[in-house]
Each structure stands twice: as structure tokens, then as C-alpha cells.
Amino acid sequence: MKTDHNITSYLYKKYPVFWMLFLFISTIPFATVNCNSIFDNEALETFLSENSFLKKEEKAQQLQICGIEAMQNLKYETAFYYLNKSLELYIELGDSKNTGICYSKLGAVNYYQGNYHKSLIFFEKSKQQHHKISDYKGISSALNNQGAIHYHLGNYLKSLEHYKQSLQILNSLSQPKLQGSIVQNIGGIYLKIGDTENAMKYFQKAANLYNTIEDFKQQALIANAIGEIYRTHKDYQLAEEYFKQGLQYATLVNDLQTKIEIWYNYADWYGSQELWENAVNLYQKVYQHSVENKNPHFQGLSSVAIGNILRKKGEIKEGGKYCQAGLQIATELQELDLKRDACDCLYKIYKTLNYKDKALFYHEKSILFKDSLHLKKTANKALQMEFEKQMLLDSIVNINRRNELKQKHQKAIVKKEKQQYILITIAFIVLLLSGVIYSRLRFIKKSKAVLQIEKDRSESLLLNILPHDIAQELKQKGFVKAQDFEQTTVLFTDFKSFTKTASILKPQELVAEINTCFKAFDLIIERYHIEKIKTIGDAYMAAGGLPQPGPDAMKNTIFAALEMQTFIINRIKENKKNGLPAFEMRLGIHAGPIVAGIVGVKKFQYDVWGDTVNIASRMESNGAVGKVNVSESIYQHLKDEPDLQFEYRGKIEVKGKGKLKMYFVSL
């Protein structure tokens, strides 16, 4: 069957006069082209061919329209296909604005499918394209979208930073819809940490912005959020009114995604009142639509919610199936809070069944995810920083005003009494202090010298404990805020059969041997500009790419690791020659996002947290003596390096992580 474009080519060849008619028709907006027919491979080939009557700009625009239409209809595979083709054409045309739009829509497609990290990359590319042409609305939109993704990943501090940047740009533009979206998202952060008073303020402010443009979809989301606040306060009547209002708005614009979000909170409303049957029915509705429309986020949320209700009703094993399914989805999405909730559900189920080992396993995993998430602590810290910053700014303004008034007053006094008292005052001071000044200056000079020596000692000690930039921040502010690093390479070492070898050596000999090894490691990582984190018994931990990320951090960490293993191998030979025992060593490396900062207020320690640290530790424990064992992320980044060779080990079962790909690396 011929598509519209096949027919066009046919008529042009058969009847050349048709060309004039087509010139007239082509001036009509071409959005009437059937998107479904374009998706046919043969039709698309014709559509994109050089002989097509449409200009390249028109082809790109048509494909973009079809991609957006497919995304709105939840046909994500089709949307991705169209938008990629449109993107290729816009890149060829050098059209930064539409290139940025395509990147943004591709980010949205990945977001709806739960591919959060890919989505972040697309939104970052969108932002870069809009920067090229100073399209501030596009920049702000990309920042807002990135903030939303960090929110879903549980990184509320980073989410808030993106929202604030986006809102700051919009202050100079008249964009009530986008402003409302950002204000609404900030309200969502307050709601997540339990500050319902501030959450309500932001939601009502967003609602006022939406009312000016009659945006029913956003009004539906706002009604949903306010209903959730009233549910939290157990005002169930008002909560239900807002949920119903939200569903009415969502129905007006036929937005299924928004309906799913409201249904989920409505199900929570039933659960809060222990109306278990109604709650399960609505969660099942959320689950079914999430599966049909490929929305894994709400599929996972509803699975865990159903599992918890079945557990409370005594249907323990059936509840366990749902919670296990929710955990699998959470693991694929890398959503820490959902993983935490799923593990907590499984812990309670296995505890009820008296399966102690499994209960303990999931309890430990739940605690691990809580530590990685730092949910309330991180969010409260972000809001506290924002509050303290504002207080500081207000304080500085007030101090400056007082200083200005004081200076004016002092100038008036000096001017009035200068001639009368200046000579008397100077003469009195000179006579009274002339004898004291000399001896005082000598004392101050000696004191400064002593203080400088002590200061240099303290500085040296502090720099031996903390990285230079961190030490400077600690001295200036009295505290160090935690930092997020998107890509850090974490290294772990551990001596095999340490206890057995230690039993042969005297305590002094044992300490001396460990010290010899760790001193050598310190010199190696210093040469490769890698940061030592800490030693724990016979384990040594370091990280490349912090506190200042660098392009060669990962590669340098690998080189340092290989040199460490070479040192240990040579040390074994040397000790055997002298008839002494020696340590064999495993070494593992993984790269990924971490949070770094200072722990405690005494005996400061610079430390790192996150799932990346846990996986790096697993790389070490599943490694081999004398080898450097690395993860899939290391391999993907460095597989094309000519100086490195990788040996694939296959997928290896890892405690708490399932099967992970591992590689030995060598020069």
C-alpha cells in the first residue's frame, strides 16, 4: 500500500504538471501528514530521501510533532524513534533551539520509562543547546526537569539547587506556567520532609499562578498535592475533596499519567483509614495502568503498597510476592527510597514467618539504603542552609546600615571637636605610652613568632588529615557542607588471611609490616593525585576525582592500583628471601556517584558515602590475590585505553547486589 509520500512521487513521475499543484498544497501546514504511516520503515525512507518534496526543515518539524504526539499517547518507543530522527536533521541544520527541544523531549521519554540517569544526560544536552542562543526559557525548563529527576533519586539537596537556579532565571521572564511548576516542585520537597506548613504555602502560590492561565493539568497536580497534605493531617474529608477535584481536572485534559498519581495518593487515603479493601483495589488500578503504559515508578510503588496491606491482613506469602516485585523494580530504577521501603516490607514479612536469616538480611539492606539516602537529614540540611543564608544576608544588610550611621555620627563628632581636643589628646597619648610602646612591640613580635610556629604546625596537621580545599573551607566557615560528585572512582584493598599471618608475627612486627605497606600506598596515591580516605584495620580506602574532579582521575586510580599490587608482590618476594611471612592482597575498584564530607565535630574525618562505596567494597571482596578487580562502569569508561587490558570474568554473584559483571585489568 502506498503512503501519501509514495503517491506524491508516483504522480510527479506520471504527470509533471502535478508539481505546480503540489507547490500550492505544500504551502498548507504539513502537520496533516499521518504520523502512523511515517513510522512504517518504507514510508519513512521515502519521507527522508533526497527526492522528497519537503524541505529538510519541514521533515524535521514533522518528525518532532509526531514524536511529541506519540509521547502524549504514552507510545514511548515510537516517540523515541521519531524524536531521534528529528534530532539528526536539526543537528545537520544547526538549529540549536529545536535541537534543544528534541533533547528535552527525549529526556522526558526516558524519565517516564524510569531511565533517570539517561534522562539527566538528555536534559543537560538540552540546556547546553539553549545556552548557545541565550534561550533562557529553555535553560530554565531543563534545570527544572533535572531538579525533578534528582528528587526521584532522593537527592533533595541537588534537586533544590536546580529549582532555585531555574526560578532565578524566570524572575526576569513572564512565564507563569513554568514558574508555577518550579514553585510546585519546591513545595513537593517540603512535603517529602514533613514540613506541611511551608509545602502548603508553595502549593497555593503555584495554584495562583496556574489560575491565571487556566492550566488544568497543573491544577490537577496541585489539588493532588494539597489533598496529600490534608491526608497527612488526618483531615480525610478535605483530602478526599481535593483528590476528586484533581481527578476532574485530569479528566478534562485526558491525562492518564496525572490520574495514576492521584489514584495512588487516593489509595493512601483509604489505607490511612484502614479501609484495606478499597485501598488494594485502587493500588491494583494504579499497578495495572502503570504496567500497560510502561510507568515502572508507580508500578514499583503500588507493588510495595499492596504487599504491605496484604501483610497487615495476614496474607503474608502473597504480600511477600508483591514486595519482592517492588524491590526488583526499585533496583532497576536505582530509587533508594523505594528500595528501602521494599526491604523493610520483606523484613517484616520474614520476621512474621520466623525466617530469621532472611529477616536479618532484608533488615540490614533496609538500614543500608537508609544510610545511603540520608533522606530527612539531607533535606533538612538543604532547607537550613537556605534559611541560614537568608539570615546571614539580612544580618549583613543590618550591620552595614548600622556601620553607615555610626560612621556619619563619628565624622560629625570628629569635625566638631577636632580643633579643640586633637593636640591635647595626641600629646597626652605620646607622653603616656611612649615608654610602653617599645616594650609592647617587642612582646608582640615575639608572640607573633610563637603563634606563627603553632599555626604552621596546626596547618600541617590539618592538611595531613583533610584535603586542602576542605581544610580551607573548615577554617573559613567552621563547618564543611557535604558535596555530591557525579563520578568518583573508589578503591579498596584488603590483606588475605590477615588473621592467620598476624598470629605468626609479634604485635610490634605486625604493626611495622602494615605501616610499611600503607606508607608505600600513601606515596603511590600522592603521585597519582588520589585522595586517601581512611584505613580500617588491614583495609585501605582511597578515591580518585575528589575533592576536585579531573578527566584522568579514573585512569590514574587504575595505574595506582596496579602499582600497589606490584609493590605487594615484590614485598612478598623480599620477605620470603628473609624467611619472614608476608601479606597477599585483593584490590577492587568501582566508579559512580557519591556524597563526601566531614563526619562529627571532634577528630575530624573526611569520608564518602553512597552505593558506589558498597559496590567498590564488593569488587575487592570478590577479587583475586595479586589482581585488580574492576566493575562494569570502569570497563565502559576505559575499554578503549591503549595502555590497559581487560579480562572479562563473567557475572559474579555479589551479596546484596545480585550478579555483577567484573573484569581483571592489567597493563
WOGILIN-V733561 format. One line per field, one symbol per residue. ss: DSSP state (2 for helix, 1 for strand, 0 for the rest). phi: phi as a letter, one per 40 degrees, with the letter a starting at -180 (. if undefined). psi: psi as a letter, one per 40 degrees, with the letter a starting at -180 (. if undefined). A space follows every 10 residues. Layout:
ss = ???
phi = ???
psi = ???
This chain:
ss = 0002222222 2222000222 2222200002 2200222200 2222222200 0000022222 2222222222 2200022222 2222222222 2220022222 2222222222 2200022222 2222222222 2200022222 2222222222 2200022222 2222222222 0000022222 2222222222 2200022222 2222222222 2000022222 2222222222 2200022222 2222222222 2200022222 2222222222 2200022222 2222222222 2200022222 2222222222 2200022222 2222222222 2220022222 2222222222 2200022222 2222222222 2220222222 2222222222 2222222222 2222222222 2222222222 2222222222 2222222222 2222222222 2222222222 2222200222 2222222000 0011111111 1111110222 2222002222 2222222222 2222222000 1111110011 1111000000 0022222222 2222222222 2222222000 0001111111 1111111110 0000111110 2222222222 2000000111 1222222200 0000111111 1111000111 1111110
phi = .ccdcccdcc ccccbdcddc ccdcccccdc cccccccccc dccccccccc cccccccccc cccccccccc cccgccccdc ccccccddcc cccgcccccc ccdcccccdc cccgcccccd cccccccccc cdbfcccccc cccccccccc cccgccccdc cccccccccc dcbcbccccc ccdcccdccd cccgcccccc cccccccccc ccbfcccccc ccdcccdccc cdcgccccdc dccccccccc cdbfbcdcdd ccdccccdcc ccbfcccccc dccccccccc ccbfbcdccc dcccccdccc cccgcccccc cccccccccc cccgcccccc cccccccccc cccgcccccc dccccccdcc cccfdccccc cccccccccc cccccccccc cccccccccc ccccccbdcc bccccccccc ccbdccdccc cccccccccc cccccccccc cccccbddcc ccccccbgab ccbcbcabbb bbbaccfccc ccccccdccc cccccccccc cdccccccfb cccabbgccb baabgacbca cbcccccccc cccccccccc ccccccccgb caccbbabba bicabbibbg bbfdacbbbh cdcccccccc cbcbdgbbcb ccccdccbcc cccbbbbccg cbcbdgbgcb cbacbac
psi = hhiddddddd ddddgddddd dddddeeihe eehhddddeh dddddddeid eidiiddddd dddddddddd ddefgddddd dddddddddd ddefgddddd dddddddddd ddeegddddd dddddddddd ddefgddddd dddddddddd ddeegddddd ddddddddde deiggddddd dddddddddd ddeegddddd dddddddddd deefgddddd dddddddddd ddefgddddd dddddddddd ddefgddddd dddddddddd ddefgddddd dddddddddd ddefgddddd dddddddddd ddeegddddd dddddddddd ddefhddddd dddddddddd ddefgddddd dddddddddd dddfcddddd dddddddddd dddddddddd dddddddddd ddddddeddd eddddddddd ddeddddddd dddddddddd dddddddddd dddddiiddd ddddddeeih iiihhdhihh hiihhifddd ddddiidddd dddddddddd dddddddefi hhdihgbeih hihheiehii dedddddddd dddddddddd dddddddefi iihihihiii iaiihiahhi eigihhiiii dddddddddd deaiheihhi iddddddede hdeihhhhea hhhhheeahi hiihii.
